Amino acid sequence: MAVAPAVPASARQTIRAAFEELDRTITPADSRDFPDTTLQHVRKIALDIENQLAARQSLCHMSRLGPLFKGLEHYAKVIDVLCNGTPYLAWIWAPITLILRIASDYIEAFEQIIKGYSKIAESLKRFEVLSNAFSDNANFQQTLAVFYSDILQFHKHAYKLVRRSSWEVLFLTSWGRFQRRFNNLLEDMERHGKLVDKEAQAYHMSKMQQLQTHHTSELQQLRQDIHAWKEDSQEKVNRLEEEQAAQQYQSIVSWLKADESDQLAIFDFLSAEGSKYPGTCDWALKNKKIVSFLQQTQGTPILWLQGGPGSGKSVLSTQLVKFMKAAKMFVIYHFCLHSYSSSTTYEQVLRSMLIQLLRKDCDLVAHVYEECVLGKKTPTISALERLLHTLLISASQEPHRNEYIWVVIDGLEECVIQKQASVATLVNRITSKTRSSGRITCKVLISSRVSSALSGLRTNQVLSLTEEKDNIWLSIKHYTSQRLLSLRRKLNQLYMSPSEVDDIRDEITKKSDGMFLYARLVLDFLDNKIFYKSDEVKASVNELPRKLSDFYRKILTQVLVRLDPQSVDRISSIFSWIAFAKRPLKRIEFLSAISFSAGDSDVAHLAPTYILDVCGDLVEERRDNTLSFIHVSVKEFLQSSSSNLVIDEREAVAGHGIAVITCLLSGLNVFTKPYQNDNRYLRIIRGLHAFHIYSTEYWTEYLLSHVASTASQSPSILFNLAGQLAEKLHGLQGPLTEMQDSVDPALQDKRLAFLQHPLLRKEVERALWSRSLKGLESGLQTNTNLLSQDGISIMLASYEESVKFLLAQDDYPDVSIEELEVFKSQHRASVYTCRLTSCPRATLGFESEALRLDHEMTHLPQFRCSFLGCQNPPFVSRQAVRNHEKKYHASQPARKSIRRVSNNIATNSSMSTIEAPWGSPQRIAQALHNSIHQSKQIQIPKDTPPNEQDASIPSSIAKPEHYLEPTKIISRYASIIGLDRLVGKSRIISQSQAYVLSPSSIPTSTPTTSMTTSTIETRLELMSCVQAGGRPLRNPPPPPDWLETVLVCLQREESYANDKIDAIMNYCAVNTQTGMQCPFPQNGQQAPSYMKFYFVPGAFCLDCSHEFGSSSESPRTVVPVGSMRGSELITAFNGVGLTIKRILS
């Protein structure tokens, strides 16, 4: 009786691990029939699917799977010994039937999967000639196990793609992302296939001891190499996928015009209070409604958390978010806060939810990037709503389990009524749609005051904090106890007993009536008041009003009672700045704004900091140094008739406009005129101009808002100051070459029509255009200094340079070390601001010019290649990106091996020459075409009449399949055949073949014209080189048409249609004395006078392993014109004709 060969443990473990991984992925219902499925069953089902598709008139030839089935049949014979007694063998082919059945409803996905399985078949061909003779070889068995693992890996990925929720929507982009992993699997199978061949060879030579020893050593080394390659390639694939997803994510964020800085600041501010006093929110995690909301069940899809002002809703919401994150629950959130106006818009709610949802899944990122960014879709509200719905129902990745997404939206009462209703409608839709999808459950927590606009929420689950009095009472008591502990030293000096402290705690808790804010105000009041006796403390607590508005009035009365009318007005101004500023102001910005509020541009000193202390307990400074009211209810109180100091928004905004324009008038004196540097730097260090960036960003908005709200432009302080500003700005003109574009949205502001002052209107339009997307795009693409386009920008540039200088100083005269360090801490991360208005980074800024440029590039309507490491410049259309990625990054058929071209291309004398006919564009084009196919050189006289037409090309001239129509060459690329009388251009070299464009001698019968200058600079210009200054442009200029045409002609040849060659403009340093490319100067070194910098036409070939003329290995060969030797460069332009040479390898 034959004994079955022993199976090595490592091979069995490899197979078991692959089987168990796939078994965990496929649901039991889908894999129920796998054990009984034979390869014959799979063949039959494939034919059935083909017939079904044919009946639907979607015939897909399943015969392409024949080689796969044949390869699996032979592979099964040699691996059967490893699968004896296990269900493993059937799982090689059984998943194919399931995947094909699912995918057959979506023909594009079906086609891609068929192609994938066909490629696997190529790696299985070798098993047709292998027998069971050496199936007991341990090394051979381990290699067979690797094949098993790779096949099941493909089954796993294909199954997950067709079984995820809404897979039809995501398949093509997900499959595109999978291609890199799939190619890795194919490469792994190919390498192990070669190992199988060598093992088979070694087995047959096993009788020759010397050869056996040699082959054993070689196989061991090969196996180690494959193992090392596999680990490295998998790590590389993971890294590439992560970096590609990060690139695409940033493009999406730019497309959405989203910025998370506000949300991060709000969440940090709100959560700090809960973290500072732990235990105050513990009751919530025991509440039945909240517990039901947090459970992974269909119950409580919407929970409305209601509470009055100051009841702790927002702090409670942040603690719930932190709890869910700690529990690894996927939660997205948005918090609305009055001091961050952007957070209260419906559009921002949608953007915030989308960018958080995209971080969940790279496939979602790829889909949005493809459909929205490359698809040039406009991020309208309706488009964002549809996108959010699509992503939510597509978010489930695992086929075998339902996924839950929790959403928390807080502070909706701070949005306008219409926006609250929009959020309610959105919540109803996303909860109902995800439940109907069956794979995703979305649960939403709304936290707000009671609002009629939210009455449309489809929920009967309402958690009212007023009904949770016992829990809230205990939480406030716990909070008050912790706050009183911080007052222990003060209370001990008043000889208060613990029982007396407990009495104060209970009284505060009782009077707060469920409002944390009230308890906080009372404790702040006690902390700031001077007491001599313990009875005074008790009396103060007892005398405090019970209503929050009355408490505010009491605090405000204590502030105002000591002040004269002028001081009261100044307090009103302080409150108005905090209430109505366009964004929260930092302390130093606030003091600068107050300094300019009087309309005096010659102010010499910053407003004192003590003025903030006078405001009592109604204003606080946050951790990011911005000033805010302690609660939104303070702003509401100050705008109400019950306040003893009412602030009016319209009046306040007009006052802010005065301060903004006054700040710019002061800046004109300091930053655009000769001004003593010491005084300028001292003013900046001491914060007098800290308001300058805010003023630059918002001055036009303040002015236009004021003029639109004023019935007539009667003389006023604001208009007078604005007129002075316009007159002083006049003359500080920059190159606004495109400002006349009347379709620019920046110039479509209807409020401009109210500006009757012609000069003022002109300066406002200039400022709007220079900070518009059109202005930003124009400046970046033409390398124009964006900060020199208008007077306001010139001031900003001077201000930024001054701040940059001061940040580099370790000390400064008349400034203390502490004062300088405070200045640096306030300005280090904000000196370089985005030059696009409405961008959050327009006032927050960056640490360096490079970071600002990188950020500003994200605003441009350009599309970058999504493949990591690709250095191609951004594209202008979706189709251009697709063509590029298909051409350079998609898998291609194997290419022919071509020798590298000789360095001696300029003196190749083996080429034959033909003379093109006179006066016929079509004949010239045909001669060009024929010369390419006959390996000949053509010469075209310079003085060929450009308008001379000829009869059509005779039909007797055979046209190859890849024939390039001459008329198309003539119309699109006249320069390539000499019709524009240009002298020659440059040489283009790839590994497979090379074209050299150079002037040639003309027959003596042809009139000739000599070149007007022999300088290298002139010749570089004739070669379409673009002088670039001392540093490269952010966006290189496009390659010339003649260069594109040569590459088109080159790739029209059938033999080289798959070569990856592209035209580029390469940034080079050129020695203008010799014409040679030379090294760039080292950092800090000045470039010599003979050195100039150019963008030079050239080509790169992704298939080259060596750079032309060198032996160094390079994954991408760039051969610029500037790399010619000096003699070649000069020789290339001797003559006036245009010659195209084809150099064959």
Phi, psi and omega in degrees: 000128183289140179261130180297138180296147180290141179256126180296144183298325183294319179294315179298321179294321178298316180292316181298316181298318179294318179298312183295324178295317179290324179297324177289333183280316183277133181293152179303324180296323181284330184261010185301322184265002184301315184300330184263003183274128177255169179295329178294322176299319181296318178300315182296317180295324177298320178292322178298318179295321178298319179294321179296318178294322179296323178295332178268009182060037177231048186302129177230118189292110180280356179298340178295342178275353180305309179300328178294311180298320179294318179295319178296325180297315179287324179295322180298327181293322183275340181261356184303326181295333179279344185250006180303132177077013181226162176273012191293322192299315184297337183284355174289321185243337185301318181298340182299316182297316181297313183294319180292322179299315181293315186286344184293344177280350181228097194298326180293319177293319179303317181296318180295321180291320177302315179298321180297314178294327179296323179292325177297325182301327181298328181279348184261357185299324185296339182285352176291331184256355178270146181244183178277006187299326181239030179290348178269005179283125186298316181295319179297320179296322179295322178293319176300322180295325178295319176302316179301315181297317181293320179297316180291331175296318178296316177305317184298311182293318180296319179296316181295327180293322184268355181249357177284161182297140181051044186296332180298327181290322188260353192302309188297317178289323179293320178295322177299320177292327182287340184305320182296317178293321180296316177300325177294319177297315179298319179296320178297317179294323178295316179296317178289333175297317177296326177294321177300317180298316180293322178295321178295319179296318180295324180296318182289341179257014187296342181282341179264104190302318183294315179292324180298317180297317180297314182292324179299315178296319181294320180292322178298317180294319180296319179296320178295320179297317180296318180298316179295319178298318183297316179297316181295317183292322178294319177296320180294317179299316179299317181294317180297319180296317180296316183287325176295316178297322179295319177299312182293322179298317179295324177295322179292317178301319177294318179298321180285344187056045183256149176215125185271000186299320179296314180296321178296319180293318180296313181296319179298317181295313184288321183286338181298322181295318179291324180288329182291329182234079185295152177095348184285344181245010184297329182301329186297325182287354176253353180290134185298319182291320179289321178298318178295322179295323184279343182285152177275069177223171180283350183289151177053064177291330178229129176236124180256111178269111183253147178186156179283178179297135178077011182277355177094018182299313185293318179296318178298320179296319179295323180290326175294320178298315180296322178296316181294321177296318179296330180272010179062030175270141181277112183231136172241149187213160174211131180242129178263132180219134188302325184284348174246091188300328181296332183288345183262008179264147180295323179300320182290328175299316180295314181298316181300317180293321183294313185291333175284321179295324181294332180292348182286328193209125179292333177294323176295321178299313181299320180295312182294322179299316182291313188280323188257311183287302179292332179281358177055038177281145179275130183282064176286169181298314181296322178294320179292323177297313179298319180296318179298317178298316180299314183292324180295315182282350180255007190280347182281121180262331186265123183292335190264005178210153175280148179245151182239139176234127178256138180236132177238123177236121186238149172078029183295339179296344179274356174268159176293159186304317182298322180290326176298318178295323178296319178295319179299317178296318179299315181297317179300319183291312186291329178285324180285320181292319181291325178294322180289339180290334177085344183246340183234135173239121180253126181239132189238133173251120175255126180241117183194175169286169176294129184216134179294334180293338180260007181293344179280357177300130180276076180207143171251010179259099179239126177251103181267124180292337177290337177270356178252044187301320182296313180295316180295321179300315179294322180293317179294323177297318178295318178297315182296321178300317180292323178292321180293333176298325178289343178262009186303316182299318180292317182288327178296325179289345175264007177058043177273132180281161177303324180292324178293322177297320178295324178296319178296318178302314182293324180293318178297316180298320181292315184286337180294332176051047175085010180248111176299323182300320179297314179300321179296316180297318179297316182292323174296321178299314179295325182292329185263351183266148179265126178238147174256331184229157179292330179296329179294326178295313180297318182295321180298317180295319182292328185277347182293142180292158183272331182274147181295318180296322177293325178294316177300317181296322180294316179297316182293323178298319179296331178284316189277335188298336183264001190251151174274171183304321179297317179293324177298317178299322180290324175296320177299320178297320178299311180298323181294320178297318181291325184282323193237009176298150181296334174208162178300132181265139172287162184306313184291324176294320181297315180294323176295319178298316178299323182297325183264001185293337181280352179086016181260109181281348180266015181302138186247350184225147178284147176300144183291151183285340185292344182297334178287330178292332182292337185288359177070216187264013183271344183239142178224156176255125183277177184291339177268014177073008175274152181260144183204159169291155181293338179199153180300335180294338176294314178298317179298320179295315182294337177268355182269161180288343180280351180283145175272006172209096186270132176252136182253128186295315183297315179295321181294318182295322176298318177296323178294322177299321177299313181297319182296312183289326176296321178298320179290323176298320177295322179296326178299322180288326188268325191250349182239359180236161174304121185215138182300124185301319182301315180294319179300312182295323178295319178298321181289315181300320183276005169086009183296329181253021179296341181275000188294318181295316177301316181295319178300321184285322193246002186297322180293323179295316178299316183293313182292324177296319181293316183291328180287332181269356181256127183298318179225149181273061176290157182305133177210166181300317183295315181293321179297316179294321180295321177296318176299319180298316181298318181296321180285330178287332181298127184107333173274067188266142174241174184281075178274072187292338185247012184294339182285356179293099187289347180272358180295127181304330181298333182259010180259009179296118184295338181290343178299332181295338181280346180279108183269347178280109188301315183293320179295318179298320180299317181290326176295317179297320178298316180293319179297317182293317184295334179253018176268170177296322179297316179294319179297315181297317180297317182293318182289323183283335179256005180060029176282143176292108185295337181267020175230019183275334177211169185298320179299318180291325177297318176299316181298320179298316179295319178298315181295321178296322179294316178296318178301317179298315183292327179295336181273356183270142175269338175203164180210141183302138177068014178233127180287160178300320181295318180295321179292321179293322176297317178301314181296319181295331181276336187242351187301321186259015185219016184285325182257106184259151177296140184262025174248120181296153181077350176286134179303334180277003178289341178235347179271314171083182184227170183276341184213162178296323181297317179295322178296315180298317178300319179293315182296328178298332180290343179280339187286145180283064180236161187232122183264152173296134185275358182272129183300138176089350180286124183262010181296140178299162178301153181257164184257358180209159177296318182295325179296320178295317181297316179298318179297311182294323178294324185282321190249344186235345178282155178293138183235158175298159179300138182260159179290148176279123184235133179293151176290146183288150180292149177293340187272043187291330185286340184245021180292110185263000183275359184273141176271162186230140173234152179257130181286149179290155179284149162065015184231103178301320181291320178294321178300315180296319179294321178297320176301314180297314181295323181296326179294322184275343181253011178056042181244167179253135178247151176235131182241121179300146183294322190267028176298125180300123186288337186261004183281126182254158181228165178295166179299155179295131182303145181293346180289343178283120182289139178251117177298167182300324183259030184299136178261115184303126181301322182297329178288322176298316183297312188287323186266328187227064183299326185294335186289337181245018168088006184290336180266009174061028175280149169283173187294170191247279192201176176250145181238124187233130170236171181295323186283322181197167183220143172245135178243122176259120179205151176293154178224168179291153183249145176306150186298337180283352183263132177297141180236157178227124180281157179290146185282338180214153180249012182287150179297323181300318180296318181294323177297321178295319179296336178274008181071021174287147182240121179292136191241003182077201187272355178214153185290150175291152174296325177237106180300153177293155181290151176297153180291158182299321183298326179291317177299322183293318179301318180291325175299313179299317181300315186274000172288341181287130187299324184293335186238022184294338183264359179294139183261093182231137181220151178278140179220168168244110187266132182278122187224153166261130186238133172279108186286355176273330183245342185080008183267145171290139183228162181295150175290150176295149179292161179303131178090344181270143178276139180291137178295162186296330182280352184265130173228160186246134184224153161265120190246132177301139179196187180218148172238149180237118181288344183271352185283139174260349179223146175285148181301127177083007179221173180245003181285137181284140180208132180291344181216125183260124177247123181239086181280161175300324182296349179275357175297147171292155185305317181295322179294318182298318180290316181299326184298342184241017174276110182124178184232350180278172178245123182240138173243118179253141174250120182255115178269150178285000000 
